[in-house]
């Protein structure tokens, strides 16, 4: 479970617990009001019976809410608190304030690289709807210029570049034996290029219908698998 998913789970669980507490109070209040009005003597005036029903409704709301807390909600709140503590303890600690300009620059460089990796992982949903491969932030390496790379195999790296002003994201395959990047718009294209490379064949671009275009062979030398 990722950190963001854990945080969402905590938020939803907290809302559910508070909702359950409110529902218990409402049920107790409604039941108390009905019971109070029914058991009050008919000889009392309508206003007095309503006041009595209101008083019993308050008692009923407090009693049922307290019972719910005792039976379940307290334990659920404790579990939620423990989960929140565990999530907080696993978060990396922020670096101490820099003592020198060089130290500050190092911190900003690190933050920029982490930001680039985070952006690449978030943007990868455009080509990978799954949640366990390209969207794994730990597998991305960010750079100072805001770009990032994802190591796929020896000699093959997926490169990311974003245009913040236009909210555009570009993914390309880079190989160790060709300077020509290959634009990627889906996982099937990555699979096709890796499969062709593994078979020692020239990679052919994948068309929109998922078929390879036999008349358009990429100029990629697959005789060597040099690491990037």
C-alpha positions as CSV (number, residue, x, y, z in Angstrom):
1,X,0.0,0.0,0.0
2,X,1.4,3.3,-1.0
3,X,1.7,6.3,1.3
4,X,-1.0,8.2,-0.5
5,X,-3.3,5.2,-0.4
6,X,-2.7,4.8,3.3
7,X,-3.5,8.4,3.9
8,X,-6.7,8.1,1.9
9,X,-7.6,5.0,3.9
10,X,-7.1,6.8,7.2
11,X,-9.2,9.8,6.0
12,X,-12.1,7.5,4.9
13,X,-11.9,5.4,8.1
14,X,-11.9,8.6,10.3
15,X,-15.0,9.9,8.4
16,X,-16.7,6.5,8.7
17,X,-16.1,6.4,12.5
18,X,-17.4,9.9,13.0
19,X,-20.4,9.1,10.8
20,X,-21.1,6.0,12.9
21,X,-21.0,8.0,16.1
22,X,-23.4,10.6,14.7
23,X,-25.7,7.9,13.4
24,X,-25.8,6.3,16.9
25,X,-26.6,9.6,18.5
26,X,-29.4,10.3,16.0
27,X,-30.9,6.8,16.5
28,X,-30.7,7.2,20.2
29,X,-32.2,10.6,20.1
30,X,-35.1,9.6,17.7
31,X,-35.8,6.5,19.8
32,X,-35.8,8.5,23.0
33,X,-38.1,11.2,21.6
34,X,-40.6,8.6,20.4
35,X,-40.5,6.7,23.7
36,X,-40.7,9.8,25.8
37,X,-43.7,11.1,24.0
38,X,-45.5,7.7,24.1
39,X,-44.9,7.1,27.8
40,X,-45.7,10.6,29.0
41,X,-49.2,10.8,30.6
42,X,-51.9,11.9,28.2
43,X,-53.2,14.3,30.9
44,X,-50.1,16.5,30.3
45,X,-50.4,19.3,27.9
46,X,-48.9,18.9,24.4
47,X,-46.1,21.3,25.2
48,X,-45.1,19.5,28.3
49,X,-45.1,16.1,26.6
50,X,-42.9,17.6,23.8
51,X,-40.5,18.9,26.4
52,X,-40.4,15.5,28.1
53,X,-39.8,13.8,24.8
54,X,-37.0,16.2,24.1
55,X,-35.3,15.6,27.4
56,X,-35.5,11.8,27.0
57,X,-34.2,12.2,23.4
58,X,-31.1,13.8,24.7
59,X,-30.6,11.1,27.3
60,X,-31.2,8.5,24.6
61,X,-28.7,10.1,22.2
62,X,-26.0,10.2,24.9
63,X,-26.7,6.7,26.0
64,X,-26.7,5.1,22.6
65,X,-23.6,7.0,21.5
66,X,-21.8,6.0,24.7
67,X,-22.8,2.4,24.2
68,X,-21.5,2.5,20.6
69,X,-18.2,4.0,21.8
70,X,-17.8,1.3,24.4
71,X,-18.7,-1.6,22.1
72,X,-16.8,-0.6,18.9
73,X,-15.9,3.0,18.2
74,X,-13.3,3.3,20.9
75,X,-11.4,0.3,19.6
76,X,-11.7,1.6,16.0
77,X,-10.4,5.0,17.0
78,X,-7.4,3.3,18.8
79,X,-6.6,1.3,15.6
80,X,-6.9,4.4,13.5
81,X,-4.6,6.3,15.8
82,X,-2.0,3.5,15.6
83,X,-2.2,3.4,11.8
84,X,-1.8,7.2,11.7
85,X,1.2,7.0,14.0
86,X,2.7,4.2,11.8
87,X,2.3,6.3,8.7
88,X,3.8,9.3,10.3
89,X,6.8,7.4,11.6
90,X,7.6,6.0,8.1
91,X,7.7,9.4,6.5
92,X,11.2,10.6,5.7
93,X,12.3,13.4,8.0
94,X,12.8,16.8,6.5
95,X,16.5,17.9,6.3
96,X,17.7,20.3,8.8
97,X,18.0,24.0,7.7
98,X,21.2,24.5,5.6
99,X,24.1,26.1,7.3
100,X,25.8,27.2,4.0
101,X,24.8,28.1,0.5
102,X,26.4,25.0,-0.9
103,X,24.4,22.8,1.6
104,X,21.2,24.6,0.6
105,X,22.0,24.0,-3.1
106,X,22.5,20.3,-2.4
107,X,19.1,20.1,-0.6
108,X,17.4,21.9,-3.5
109,X,19.0,19.6,-6.1
110,X,17.8,16.5,-4.2
111,X,14.3,18.0,-3.8
112,X,14.3,18.8,-7.6
113,X,15.3,15.2,-8.5
114,X,12.6,13.8,-6.1
115,X,10.0,16.1,-7.6
116,X,10.9,15.0,-11.1
117,X,10.6,11.3,-10.2
118,X,7.3,12.0,-8.5
119,X,5.9,13.9,-11.5
120,X,7.0,11.2,-13.9
121,X,5.3,8.5,-11.8
122,X,2.1,10.5,-11.5
123,X,2.1,11.3,-15.3
124,X,2.7,7.7,-16.3
125,X,-1.0,6.8,-15.9
126,X,-1.3,8.2,-19.4
127,X,0.5,5.1,-20.7
128,X,0.1,2.7,-17.8
129,X,-3.3,2.3,-16.2
130,X,-1.8,-0.2,-13.7
131,X,-0.6,0.8,-10.3
132,X,2.5,-1.4,-9.8
133,X,4.9,-0.7,-12.6
134,X,5.5,2.7,-14.2
135,X,3.6,4.4,-11.4
136,X,6.1,3.1,-8.9
137,X,7.9,6.2,-7.9
138,X,10.9,4.4,-6.4
139,X,11.8,3.1,-9.9
140,X,12.1,6.5,-11.4
141,X,15.3,8.6,-11.3
142,X,14.8,12.3,-11.4
143,X,17.2,14.9,-12.7
144,X,17.9,18.5,-11.9
145,X,16.3,19.7,-15.2
146,X,13.0,18.2,-14.2
147,X,13.3,15.2,-16.4
148,X,13.3,11.6,-15.2
149,X,14.2,8.1,-16.4
150,X,12.9,4.6,-15.8
151,X,15.3,1.7,-16.3
152,X,13.6,-1.1,-18.2
153,X,16.4,-3.4,-19.3
154,X,20.0,-3.4,-20.3
155,X,20.3,-0.8,-23.0
156,X,16.7,0.4,-22.7
157,X,15.4,3.3,-20.6
158,X,12.1,5.1,-20.6
159,X,12.6,8.8,-20.5
160,X,10.1,11.4,-19.2
161,X,9.9,15.1,-20.0
162,X,7.0,17.4,-19.0
163,X,5.9,20.8,-20.2
164,X,4.5,22.5,-17.2
165,X,3.1,25.5,-19.0
166,X,1.1,23.4,-21.4
167,X,0.5,20.4,-19.1
168,X,2.0,18.1,-21.7
169,X,3.9,14.9,-20.9
170,X,6.3,13.1,-23.2
171,X,7.6,9.5,-22.8
172,X,10.3,8.2,-25.1
173,X,12.4,5.0,-25.2
174,X,16.1,5.6,-25.3
175,X,18.6,2.8,-26.3
176,X,22.3,2.5,-25.8
177,X,22.9,1.8,-29.4
178,X,20.8,4.5,-31.0
179,X,20.5,8.3,-30.6
180,X,17.0,8.3,-32.0
181,X,14.3,8.4,-29.3
182,X,11.1,6.4,-29.8
183,X,7.9,8.1,-28.7
184,X,5.8,6.0,-26.4
185,X,2.0,6.4,-25.9
186,X,1.1,3.0,-24.4
187,X,2.5,-0.1,-22.7
188,X,1.9,-2.2,-25.8
189,X,4.6,-0.1,-27.5
190,X,7.1,-0.8,-24.8
191,X,6.3,-4.5,-24.9
192,X,6.7,-4.5,-28.7
193,X,10.1,-2.8,-28.6
194,X,11.4,-5.1,-25.9
195,X,10.1,-8.2,-27.6
196,X,11.7,-7.2,-30.9
197,X,15.0,-6.3,-29.2
198,X,15.0,-9.7,-27.3
199,X,14.5,-11.5,-30.6
200,X,17.3,-9.6,-32.3
201,X,14.8,-8.0,-34.7
202,X,14.3,-4.4,-35.7
203,X,11.6,-2.7,-33.7
204,X,8.6,-1.7,-35.8
205,X,6.3,1.1,-34.6
206,X,2.9,0.0,-33.2
207,X,-0.1,1.6,-34.9
208,X,-3.2,2.8,-33.2
209,X,-5.0,-0.6,-33.7
210,X,-2.1,-2.4,-31.9
211,X,-0.6,-3.9,-35.1
212,X,3.0,-3.4,-36.2
213,X,3.5,-1.3,-39.3
214,X,5.7,-3.5,-41.4
215,X,6.6,-0.7,-43.9
216,X,8.0,1.6,-41.3
217,X,11.0,0.0,-39.5
218,X,12.8,2.0,-37.0
219,X,16.5,2.7,-37.6
220,X,17.7,0.9,-34.4
221,X,20.8,-1.3,-34.4
222,X,19.9,-4.3,-32.2
223,X,23.2,-6.2,-32.6
224,X,24.5,-4.8,-29.3
225,X,22.9,-4.3,-25.9
226,X,25.0,-1.6,-24.4
227,X,23.8,-0.4,-21.0
228,X,22.7,3.2,-20.9
